[in-house]
Structures are given as C-alpha cells and as structure tokens.
Amino acid sequence: MNKYRKVIKPKDTLVKDEEEIRVTSLGSVSSYISRAGKLFGEMEKSYVTVTATGNALTKAVTTAEVIKRRFKGLHQITKLGSQEIVDEYEPLEEGLDKVMETRNLPSLEIKLSKEPLDTSDKGYQAPLDESMVTEVEPEEMMKARGRGKGRGKGKGKGKGKSDGKGKGKGKGKGK
C-alpha cells in the first residue's frame, strides 16, 4: 500500500437533532453528561439520543449508564447496527489502478426518554430502580468538579530533545 495514497473525502454535513449527543472516542464522558443535563433541565427535552460509531461505542454506553443514574425514570431503547465505509486509494505511480476498500463500522444509538417507550422493542430497558439513581440538579452538573481549567503540572522531564550532554544517538566519535 506504500504506492497508494488515501483519497480524503469531504465530511458529510449531516444536521444533527438538538436532542442528539454524538459521542466520539476523543470526547470526555463528563461533557456528554453535562449536555444531557442541559437538554433535560434548561431545554426541557423529554428525550435524548446518544449515538456513536467505531471506537466510541464503549464511551457511549458509559455515558448512557451514567445519565440513567442521574435522572429518575428514564426508559431506554438501544439500536445496534453497522455502516459501510468505502475508502478510496489513488496510485502514486503511473500504470496502477485506483483501489477501493470496503469496511463495516459498528454503530450504536441509545434513546433515553422520560416518557414510556415501546416496551415490545427488542432493545427496550425499563427505568432503573429509584434506589440506584442519584439525582443531580442540572445546575450542579454544569459546575466544574475540581478538575480541568487548572494550572496543570508544569513541563516535567519527559521524552524530549536532549541537551546534548547525554549518551544518545547522534554524531559522535564512532569508528
């Protein structure tokens, strides 16, 4: 594959619903939970949909489980599926053809609703027992919890450029 280059396709500009929380593998679970708090609290939405694909699936499940433990009486419907992704590679040398690679990416959609959902749906889960739910006011969720936006931990002495005095790779007195 070193004789090919991946063709970068423009991202789909799909308009997402206001109620949708699209989880990525890079985002933080706490920010998704804050968003859910805003949707259920300030915006007074009756449901929220947590969606994810690929490596973000586990984070989406974690997010949904935490949301269920913050808001009482949430009904859940989970839908698991897959999306077909086609990658296109163009040749870097003359005489080679374009290469197409198809792969399946798992996708997940979790709908959490204050109103009852279709109980006959195979992905339906009833609300958790109230003893398992620790309700938190949406205003409290928005507050920082002691982490983040701090000064950080300084620079440290990690892997970086050497000051030239140590024994390392480079031009030295070799034979």
N, CA, C and O of each residue as an XYZ file, in Angstrom:
700
protein
N       0.817     -1.207      0.000
C       0.000      0.000      0.000
C       0.860      1.271      0.000
O       0.316      2.375     -0.051
N       2.179      1.138      0.055
C       3.015      2.341      0.072
C       3.080      3.017     -1.299
O       3.676      4.085     -1.439
N       2.474      2.401     -2.299
C       2.432      3.020     -3.620
C       1.093      3.721     -3.854
O       0.796      4.157     -4.966
N       0.281      3.822     -2.781
C      -1.037      4.445     -2.869
C      -1.210      5.512     -1.796
O      -0.543      5.499     -0.760
N      -2.113      6.422     -2.072
C      -2.446      7.473     -1.104
C      -3.959      7.479     -0.930
O      -4.700      7.395     -1.910
N      -4.418      7.578      0.316
C      -5.852      7.585      0.601
C      -6.466      8.892      0.113
O      -5.919      9.970      0.343
N      -7.593      8.788     -0.554
C      -8.312      9.967     -1.029
C      -9.163     10.476      0.122
O     -10.030      9.764      0.627
N      -8.909     11.714      0.535
C      -9.661     12.294      1.641
C     -10.969     12.845      1.105
O     -10.994     13.744      0.265
N     -12.063     12.278      1.619
C     -13.391     12.699      1.168
C     -13.895     13.822      2.074
O     -13.564     13.858      3.259
N     -14.693     14.738      1.522
C     -15.258     15.786      2.380
C     -16.222     15.165      3.388
O     -16.961     14.236      3.063
N     -16.205     15.686      4.612
C     -17.072     15.154      5.666
C     -18.525     15.448      5.330
O     -18.853     16.500      4.782
N     -19.393     14.491      5.671
C     -20.824     14.707      5.473
C     -21.289     15.780      6.447
O     -20.986     15.723      7.639
N     -22.015     16.741      5.939
C     -22.528     17.797      6.809
C     -23.969     17.455      7.197
O     -24.910     18.181      6.876
N     -24.108     16.328      7.897
C     -25.417     15.919      8.376
C     -25.827     16.830      9.525
O     -25.051     17.064     10.452
N     -27.035     17.335      9.458
C     -27.536     18.184     10.526
C     -28.054     17.269     11.620
O     -28.935     16.440     11.389
N     -27.492     17.428     12.825
C     -27.934     16.552     13.900
C     -29.056     17.214     14.695
O     -29.143     18.439     14.783
N     -29.904     16.378     15.267
C     -31.012     16.876     16.074
C     -30.460     17.540     17.326
O     -29.351     17.246     17.772
N     -31.264     18.447     17.884
C     -30.876     19.119     19.118
C     -30.744     18.109     20.261
O     -29.923     18.281     21.162
N     -31.562     17.055     20.209
C     -31.590     16.051     21.282
C     -30.467     15.029     21.157
O     -30.289     14.199     22.049
N     -29.704     15.075     20.059
C     -28.666     14.075     19.823
C     -27.357     14.454     20.498
O     -26.908     15.598     20.423
N     -26.759     13.478     21.156
C     -25.417     13.627     21.718
C     -24.548     12.663     20.934
O     -24.647     11.449     21.110
N     -23.696     13.195     20.069
C     -22.844     12.349     19.234
C     -21.516     12.134     19.950
O     -20.726     13.065     20.110
N     -21.282     10.906     20.374
C     -20.090     10.565     21.159
C     -18.939     10.218     20.222
O     -19.108      9.473     19.257
N     -17.766     10.772     20.525
C     -16.555     10.442     19.765
C     -15.560      9.798     20.713
O     -15.701      9.904     21.931
N     -14.558      9.135     20.164
C     -13.570      8.465     21.022
C     -12.675      9.477     21.732
O     -11.995      9.130     22.698
N     -12.670     10.723     21.263
C     -11.813     11.752     21.880
C     -12.532     12.594     22.937
O     -11.882     13.186     23.799
N     -13.864     12.652     22.880
C     -14.616     13.494     23.819
C     -14.606     12.931     25.235
O     -14.275     11.765     25.448
N     -14.973     13.773     26.203
C     -14.994     13.305     27.595
C     -16.426     12.973     28.009
O     -17.369     13.680     27.651
N     -16.572     11.889     28.766
C     -17.879     11.425     29.216
C     -18.568     12.531     30.026
O     -19.776     12.731     29.899
N     -17.807     13.245     30.854
C     -18.406     14.283     31.696
C     -19.038     15.401     30.861
O     -20.064     15.955     31.257
N     -18.446     15.737     29.720
C     -19.037     16.794     28.884
C     -20.338     16.307     28.245
O     -21.268     17.092     28.059
N     -20.409     15.007     27.907
C     -21.644     14.460     27.346
C     -22.749     14.434     28.397
O     -23.916     14.662     28.081
N     -22.382     14.158     29.642
C     -23.356     14.117     30.729
C     -23.857     15.527     31.031
O     -25.037     15.722     31.323
N     -22.962     16.504     30.960
C     -23.366     17.905     31.141
C     -24.357     18.316     30.062
O     -25.332     19.015     30.337
N     -24.105     17.878     28.834
C     -25.006     18.176     27.716
C     -26.384     17.574     27.975
O     -27.401     18.223     27.732
N     -26.421     16.336     28.465
C     -27.696     15.697     28.787
C     -28.418     16.469     29.884
O     -29.637     16.633     29.840
N     -27.654     16.942     30.870
C     -28.234     17.749     31.946
C     -28.853     19.017     31.407
O     -29.923     19.428     31.856
N     -28.190     19.643     30.444
C     -28.702     20.863     29.827
C     -29.978     20.558     29.033
O     -30.946     21.317     29.094
N     -29.976     19.447     28.288
C     -31.144     19.077     27.481
C     -32.357     18.775     28.358
O     -33.459     19.246     28.076
N     -32.161     17.987     29.425
C     -33.280     17.630     30.299
C     -33.694     18.788     31.201
O     -34.872     18.932     31.529
N     -32.729     19.614     31.604
C     -33.011     20.719     32.521
C     -33.455     21.986     31.827
O     -34.651     22.252     31.703
N     -32.477     22.779     31.368
C     -32.752     24.080     30.743
C     -33.699     23.975     29.554
O     -34.679     24.714     29.465
N     -33.400     23.048     28.634
C     -34.152     22.974     27.382
C     -35.434     22.141     27.501
O     -36.216     22.064     26.553
N     -35.644     21.521     28.661
C     -36.846     20.759     28.974
C     -37.230     19.740     27.894
O     -38.401     19.620     27.534
N     -36.244     19.020     27.389
C     -36.494     17.970     26.393
C     -36.999     16.725     27.114
O     -36.645     16.478     28.268
N     -37.835     15.937     26.419
C     -38.370     14.726     27.043
C     -37.476     13.515     26.782
O     -37.581     12.498     27.467
N     -36.589     13.634     25.777
C     -35.690     12.519     25.483
C     -34.352     13.029     24.964
O     -34.221     14.182     24.554
N     -33.370     12.145     24.993
C     -32.041     12.438     24.459
C     -31.565     11.167     23.752
O     -31.852     10.057     24.203
N     -30.839     11.332     22.643
C     -30.321     10.184     21.898
C     -28.798     10.234     21.901
O     -28.203     11.217     21.458
N     -28.172      9.180     22.398
C     -26.717      9.069     22.430
C     -26.318      8.193     21.237
O     -26.737      7.039     21.147
N     -25.507      8.743     20.321
C     -25.086      7.971     19.151
C     -23.564      7.891     19.087
O     -22.857      8.793     19.536
N     -23.077      6.786     18.516
C     -21.631      6.603     18.372
C     -21.345      5.570     17.295
O     -22.197      4.750     16.954
N     -20.113      5.628     16.760
C     -19.653      4.610     15.812
C     -18.225      4.201     16.173
O     -17.490      4.957     16.808
N     -17.850      3.000     15.762
C     -16.464      2.537     15.913
C     -15.971      2.472     17.336
O     -16.617      1.893     18.210
N     -14.804      3.082     17.563
C     -14.144      3.017     18.868
C     -14.878      3.764     19.976
O     -14.536      3.611     21.149
N     -15.874      4.565     19.631
C     -16.587      5.361     20.627
C     -17.752      4.607     21.264
O     -18.403      5.140     22.162
N     -18.029      3.382     20.820
C     -19.179      2.632     21.334
C     -19.149      2.465     22.852
O     -20.157      2.700     23.519
N     -18.013      2.064     23.397
C     -17.934      1.839     24.848
C     -18.170      3.132     25.618
O     -18.802      3.127     26.674
N     -17.664      4.232     25.090
C     -17.853      5.528     25.745
C     -19.329      5.937     25.713
O     -19.827      6.550     26.658
N     -20.027      5.597     24.624
C     -21.456      5.909     24.503
C     -22.264      5.114     25.538
O     -23.187      5.645     26.156
N     -21.909      3.847     25.716
C     -22.599      3.004     26.698
C     -22.357      3.555     28.103
O     -23.289      3.645     28.902
N     -21.123      3.920     28.405
C     -20.787      4.504     29.706
C     -21.591      5.781     29.935
O     -22.156      5.984     31.010
N     -21.636      6.638     28.916
C     -22.377      7.895     29.010
C     -23.848      7.629     29.315
O     -24.420      8.251     30.211
N     -24.457      6.714     28.580
C     -25.876      6.395     28.784
C     -26.126      5.845     30.185
O     -27.114      6.202     30.825
N     -25.239      4.982     30.660
C     -25.403      4.396     32.000
C     -25.308      5.463     33.087
O     -26.060      5.421     34.061
N     -24.399      6.410     32.932
C     -24.262      7.479     33.921
C     -25.495      8.384     33.881
O     -26.006      8.782     34.928
N     -25.976      8.711     32.674
C     -27.175      9.554     32.539
C     -28.361      8.869     33.227
O     -29.144      9.529     33.910
N     -28.499      7.548     33.049
C     -29.602      6.802     33.673
C     -29.525      6.855     35.196
O     -30.544      6.760     35.879
N     -28.313      7.008     35.722
C     -28.140      7.067     37.175
C     -28.207      8.489     37.719
O     -28.065      8.700     38.924
N     -28.423      9.467     36.839
C     -28.536     10.875     37.262
C     -29.980     11.398     37.166
O     -30.351     12.340     37.866
N     -30.787     10.781     36.295
C     -32.155     11.235     36.082
C     -33.107     10.074     36.326
O     -32.933      8.986     35.778
N     -34.129     10.322     37.166
C     -35.078      9.261     37.519
C     -36.000      8.932     36.361
O     -36.359      9.802     35.568
N     -36.380      7.660     36.273
C     -37.424      7.209     35.366
C     -37.112      7.276     33.883
O     -38.010      7.552     33.087
N     -35.871      7.034     33.484
C     -35.534      7.073     32.059
C     -35.719      5.699     31.421
O     -35.112      4.712     31.837
N     -36.574      5.664     30.400
C     -36.764      4.447     29.604
C     -35.673      4.438     28.536
O     -35.221      5.495     28.095
N     -35.251      3.244     28.123
C     -34.146      3.151     27.168
C     -34.472      2.192     26.027
O     -35.026      1.113     26.235
N     -34.109      2.618     24.809
C     -34.145      1.719     23.656
C     -32.783      1.802     22.990
O     -32.310      2.886     22.651
N     -32.152      0.639     22.806
C     -30.831      0.566     22.197
C     -30.932     -0.069     20.817
O     -31.572     -1.107     20.644
N     -30.296      0.561     19.842
C     -30.258      0.007     18.485
C     -28.802     -0.137     18.082
O     -28.024      0.814     18.145
N     -28.454     -1.335     17.669
C     -27.093     -1.629     17.243
C     -27.117     -1.909     15.751
O     -27.975     -2.647     15.268
N     -26.185     -1.325     15.025
C     -26.153     -1.538     13.578
C     -24.740     -1.398     13.052
O     -23.776     -1.415     13.817
N     -24.625     -1.260     11.740
C     -23.304     -1.029     11.158
C     -23.438     -0.159      9.921
O     -24.466     -0.153      9.244
N     -22.368      0.575      9.649
C     -22.321      1.434      8.471
C     -21.214      0.928      7.565
O     -20.146      0.535      8.035
N     -21.472      0.938      6.276
C     -20.455      0.506      5.327
C     -19.650      1.725      4.900
O     -20.205      2.701      4.396
N     -18.358      1.662      5.103
C     -17.456      2.753      4.743
C     -16.604      2.293      3.563
O     -16.029      1.204      3.586
N     -16.531      3.129      2.537
C     -15.711      2.806      1.368
C     -14.535      3.780      1.329
O     -14.722      4.989      1.189
N     -13.327      3.242      1.454
C     -12.112      4.050      1.360
C     -11.563      3.920     -0.053
O     -11.529      2.829     -0.622
N     -11.133      5.046     -0.610
C     -10.593      5.056     -1.970
C      -9.118      5.442     -1.906
O      -8.742      6.397     -1.227
N      -8.304      4.697     -2.613
C      -6.865      4.963     -2.655
C      -6.453      5.244     -4.097
O      -6.823      4.511     -5.015
N      -5.682      6.317     -4.283
C      -5.199      6.625     -5.639
C      -3.718      6.273     -5.746
O      -2.972      6.418     -4.778
N      -3.295      5.812     -6.919
C      -1.894      5.393     -7.081
C      -0.943      6.592     -7.115
O      -1.291      7.671     -7.592
N       0.260      6.372     -6.599
C       1.302      7.398     -6.645
C       2.199      7.197     -7.862
O       2.972      8.081     -8.231
N       2.083      6.019     -8.480
C       2.894      5.712     -9.662
C       1.986      5.519    -10.875
O       0.812      5.174    -10.735
N       2.530      5.742    -12.043
C       1.777      5.548    -13.293
C       1.501      4.064    -13.513
O       2.286      3.211    -13.099
N       0.389      3.764    -14.162
C       0.095      2.394    -14.545
C      -0.659      1.580    -13.509
O      -1.028      0.437    -13.780
N      -0.898      2.141    -12.325
C      -1.645      1.426    -11.291
C      -3.087      1.927    -11.266
O      -3.348      3.092    -11.566
N      -4.017      1.050    -10.911
C      -5.430      1.427    -10.846
C      -5.788      1.929     -9.453
O      -5.068      1.699     -8.481
N      -6.934      2.627     -9.385
C      -7.460      3.058     -8.084
C      -7.895      1.816     -7.316
O      -8.362      0.841     -7.904
N      -7.737      1.863     -5.999
C      -8.127      0.737     -5.153
C      -9.248      1.196     -4.229
O      -9.168      2.257     -3.610
N     -10.304      0.368     -4.145
C     -11.420      0.653     -3.247
C     -11.418     -0.404     -2.147
O     -11.279     -1.595     -2.423
N     -11.572      0.039     -0.900
C     -11.633     -0.888      0.229
C     -12.925     -0.615      0.995
O     -13.215      0.526      1.356
N     -13.690     -1.665      1.236
C     -14.954     -1.527      1.958
C     -14.793     -2.151      3.335
O     -14.271     -3.256      3.480
N     -15.255     -1.412      4.348
C     -15.206     -1.949      5.713
C     -16.492     -1.593      6.441
O     -17.130     -0.584      6.141
N     -16.859     -2.418      7.386
C     -18.060     -2.173      8.173
C     -17.680     -1.560      9.510
O     -16.781     -2.044     10.198
N     -18.369     -0.500      9.866
C     -18.122      0.205     11.119
C     -19.354      0.026     12.003
O     -20.459      0.375     11.587
N     -19.190     -0.512     13.212
C     -20.357     -0.688     14.078
C     -20.919      0.664     14.518
O     -20.167      1.619     14.717
N     -22.236      0.740     14.668
C     -22.862      1.978     15.138
C     -23.871      1.656     16.233
O     -24.422      0.557     16.286
N     -24.103      2.632     17.104
C     -24.963      2.444     18.268
C     -25.825      3.672     18.458
O     -25.357      4.799     18.300
N     -27.082      3.455     18.798
C     -27.996      4.559     19.106
C     -28.762      4.186     20.361
O     -29.447      3.164     20.401
N     -28.644      5.021     21.389
C     -29.333      4.764     22.654
C     -30.275      5.932     22.914
O     -29.834      7.069     23.079
N     -31.566      5.646     22.949
C     -32.557      6.685     23.216
C     -32.977      6.578     24.680
O     -33.418      5.521     25.133
N     -32.837      7.677     25.410
C     -33.229      7.735     26.818
C     -34.385      8.723     26.918
O     -34.240      9.892     26.563
N     -35.533      8.253     27.401
C     -36.734      9.087     27.399
C     -37.418      9.120     28.761
O     -37.462      8.119     29.477
N     -37.954     10.304     29.106
C     -38.725     10.436     30.345
C     -40.114      9.826     30.163
O     -40.728      9.352     31.119
N     -40.602      9.848     28.908
C     -41.898      9.240     28.599
C     -41.709      7.762     28.268
O     -40.664      7.381     27.740
N     -42.700      6.926     28.567
C     -42.581      5.493     28.242
C     -42.361      5.267     26.750
O     -42.937      5.962     25.913
N     -41.526      4.296     26.434
C     -41.237      3.933     25.046
C     -41.881      2.590     24.733
O     -42.519      1.988     25.597
N     -41.717      2.124     23.514
C     -42.291      0.852     23.055
C     -41.652     -0.322     23.803
O     -40.506     -0.685     23.538
N     -42.401     -0.906     24.732
C     -41.857     -1.998     25.560
C     -41.659     -3.288     24.782
O     -40.957     -4.187     25.246
N     -42.272     -3.394     23.596
C     -42.109     -4.612     22.799
C     -40.842     -4.573     21.941
O     -40.475     -5.577     21.331
N     -40.171     -3.413     21.892
C     -38.925     -3.278     21.132
C     -37.865     -4.184     21.758
O     -37.752     -4.253     22.982
N     -37.081     -4.885     20.913
C     -36.090     -5.832     21.453
C     -34.952     -5.141     22.203
O     -34.261     -5.783     22.994
N     -34.746     -3.839     21.969
C     -33.691     -3.107     22.665
C     -34.194     -2.301     23.850
O     -33.478     -1.441     24.364
N     -35.436     -2.573     24.294
C     -36.031     -1.793     25.391
C     -35.493     -2.217     26.752
O     -35.316     -3.403     27.030
N     -35.235     -1.205     27.602
C     -34.890     -1.458     29.003
C     -35.736     -0.529     29.856
O     -35.826      0.669     29.590
N     -36.354     -1.095     30.881
C     -37.193     -0.307     31.795
C     -36.309      0.609     32.643
O     -35.108      0.371     32.767
N     -36.902      1.657     33.226
C     -36.101      2.552     34.088
C     -35.479      1.793     35.263
O     -36.006      0.783     35.729
N     -34.348      2.316     35.718
C     -33.658      1.706     36.867
C     -34.486      1.912     38.122
O     -35.318      2.817     38.185
N     -34.255      1.071     39.117
C     -34.884      1.227     40.422
C     -34.432      2.573     41.004
O     -33.264      2.940     40.877
N     -35.338      3.296     41.632
C     -35.007      4.645     42.128
C     -33.892      4.655     43.162
O     -33.242      5.682     43.356
N     -33.660      3.526     43.829
C     -32.588      3.465     44.827
C     -31.213      3.527     44.150
O     -30.221      3.858     44.800
N     -31.149      3.209     42.841
C     -29.882      3.230     42.109
C     -29.601      4.591     41.471
O     -28.523      4.812     40.919
N     -30.577      5.502     41.548
C     -30.442      6.797     40.883
C     -30.095      7.867     41.906
O     -30.779      8.014     42.918
N     -29.024      8.618     41.637
C     -28.643      9.755     42.471
C     -28.936     11.001     41.651
O     -28.128     11.415     40.820
N     -30.105     11.597     41.895
C     -30.491     12.728     41.067
C     -29.634     13.944     41.382
O     -29.426     14.289     42.545
N     -29.140     14.586     40.334
C     -28.302     15.766     40.459
C     -28.996     16.881     39.689
O     -29.458     16.676     38.566
N     -29.066     18.059     40.295
C     -29.687     19.201     39.611
C     -28.829     19.585     38.412
O     -27.602     19.565     38.503
N     -29.458     19.937     37.282
C     -28.692     20.304     36.085
C     -27.677     21.432     36.331
O     -26.610     21.455     35.717
N     -28.019     22.370     37.238
C     -27.088     23.477     37.532
C     -25.805     22.936     38.168
O     -24.706     23.411     37.881
N     -25.967     21.928     39.044
C     -24.797     21.332     39.699
C     -23.901     20.615     38.698
O     -22.678     20.610     38.843
N     -24.520     20.003     37.671
C     -23.756     19.278     36.662
C     -22.859     20.205     35.867
O     -21.777     19.808     35.433
N     -23.299     21.428     35.676
C     -22.554     22.369     34.853
C     -21.298     22.876     35.579
O     -20.341     23.313     34.940
N     -21.311     22.815     36.907
C     -20.163     23.316     37.683
C     -18.943     22.425     37.473
O     -19.068     21.222     37.244
N     -17.772     23.032     37.556
C     -16.528     22.251     37.464
C     -16.391     21.442     38.746
O     -16.784     21.898     39.820
N     -15.835     20.244     38.632
C     -15.716     19.388     39.807
C     -14.270     19.276     40.281
O     -13.806     18.188     40.623
N     -13.580     20.375     40.298
C     -12.227     20.341     40.838
C     -11.163     19.951     39.839
O      -9.972     20.071     40.128
N     -11.569     19.482     38.664
C     -10.577     19.102     37.666
C     -10.712     20.035     36.478
O     -11.736     20.691     36.283
N      -9.650     20.075     35.692
C      -9.691     20.869     34.474
C      -9.495     22.339     34.757
O      -9.554     22.769     35.909
N      -9.267     23.088     33.745
C      -9.069     24.539     33.792
C      -8.130     24.989     34.916
O      -8.175     26.142     35.345
N      -7.293     24.083     35.382
C      -6.327     24.430     36.423
C      -5.025     24.859     35.772
O      -4.961     25.094     34.565
N      -3.992     24.957     36.589
C      -2.709     25.404     36.056
C      -1.935     24.289     35.393
O      -1.021     24.557     34.614
N      -2.270     23.070     35.674
C      -1.527     21.973     35.059
C      -0.371     21.542     35.921
O      -0.251     21.964     37.071
N       0.467     20.716     35.379
C       1.542     20.121     36.166
C       2.925     20.543     35.702
O       3.872     19.783     35.903
N       3.089     21.665     35.117
C       4.424     22.053     34.692
C       4.915     21.229     33.527
O       4.175     20.419     32.970
N       6.164     21.437     33.162
C       6.686     20.792     31.959
C       7.213     19.383     32.187
O       7.032     18.513     31.334
N       7.846     19.148     33.295
C       8.359     17.809     33.558
C       9.601     17.496     32.748
O      10.078     18.325     31.974
N      10.118     16.296     32.931
C      11.338     15.897     32.223
C      11.058     14.642     31.407
O      11.753     13.635     31.542
N      10.063     14.709     30.581
C       9.693     13.556     29.776
C      10.606     13.398     28.589
O      11.702     13.958     28.551
N      10.147     12.631     27.619
C      10.948     12.414     26.409
C      10.930     13.692     25.600
O       9.878     14.133     25.137
N      12.058     14.264     25.437
C      12.138     15.498     24.680
C      13.493     15.596     24.034
O      14.227     14.614     23.932
N      13.810     16.779     23.605
C      15.117     16.963     22.987
C      16.179     16.981     24.071
O      16.000     17.588     25.127
N      17.254     16.327     23.803
C      18.354     16.232     24.758
C      19.136     17.536     24.782
O      19.110     18.308     23.824
N      19.828     17.770     25.885
C      20.677     18.970     25.961
C      22.041     18.717     25.321
O      22.908     19.590     25.334
N      22.226     17.525     24.765
C      23.455     17.221     24.037
C      24.555     16.631     24.884
O      25.589     16.226     24.355
N      24.354     16.572     26.208
C      25.427     16.087     27.079
C      25.330     14.584     27.331
O      26.318     13.947     27.697
N      24.149     14.025     27.136
C      23.956     12.603     27.431
C      24.486     11.716     26.318
O      24.849     12.182     25.238
N      24.519     10.414     26.617
C      24.958      9.444     25.624
C      23.733      9.003     24.855
O      22.916      8.239     25.369
N      23.601      9.453     23.686
C      22.441      9.082     22.897
C      22.836      8.896     21.456
O      24.018      8.832     21.120
N      21.827      8.810     20.602
C      22.086      8.664     19.184
C      22.588      9.993     18.646
O      22.309     11.049     19.214
N      23.292      9.937     17.604
C      23.768     11.175     17.008
C      25.161     11.008     16.467
O      25.706      9.905     16.412
N      25.719     12.117     16.073
C      27.078     12.071     15.513
C      28.080     12.159     16.656
O      28.184     13.182     17.333
N      28.779     11.119     16.850
C      29.774     11.096     17.911
C      31.090     10.595     17.366
O      31.322     10.607     16.157
N      31.958     10.150     18.273
C      33.278      9.647     17.860
C      33.155      8.163     17.566
O      33.537      7.328     18.387
N      32.642      7.843     16.438
C      32.477      6.437     16.068
C      33.630      5.969     15.205
O      34.440      6.776     14.748
N      33.706      4.655     14.980
C      34.800      4.104     14.182
C      34.412      3.990     12.732
O      35.214      3.543     11.912
